[in-house]
Amino acid sequence: MTDEPALKPEARIVSSKPRSMTVALDHPVEFDGTLYESVTIRRVTGKEVDEFIRASAGLKEGERQPQLPVLDFPREVYDEMDDDDRLRVEEALLPFLPRRLTLGAALVRETSATTSEQ
């Protein structure tokens, strides 16, 4: 017998569909000693979406929404990005955005439109 602990099995996604993409920036951003000439957008797991939803639900008045987990780079880079680069990133992330977050965003827009009309 061996004294080594048994490895715990891990689940992993094995899809052949693309799980990430890189978007080149026309206007690179430097942050914390790293130059971001491109950024990565990626698919996320159900666990990451659950954590994002819980963090969003616990916000107090005036607190910022957490960064979408599909953006695999620091929030500061996203905030300082040239607006044309940011728009290109946001357009590219749509196919990677989980339906649950897309539906939630649509519901928020619908609710905001309804309450602002009253």
Secondary structure, DSSP 8 states (H G I E B T S, - for coil): ---S-----------SS--EEEEEEEEEEEETTEEEEEEEEE---HHHHHHHHHHHHT--TT------TTB-S-HHHHHHS-HHHHHHHHHHHGGGS-HHHHHHHHHHHHHHHHHHH-
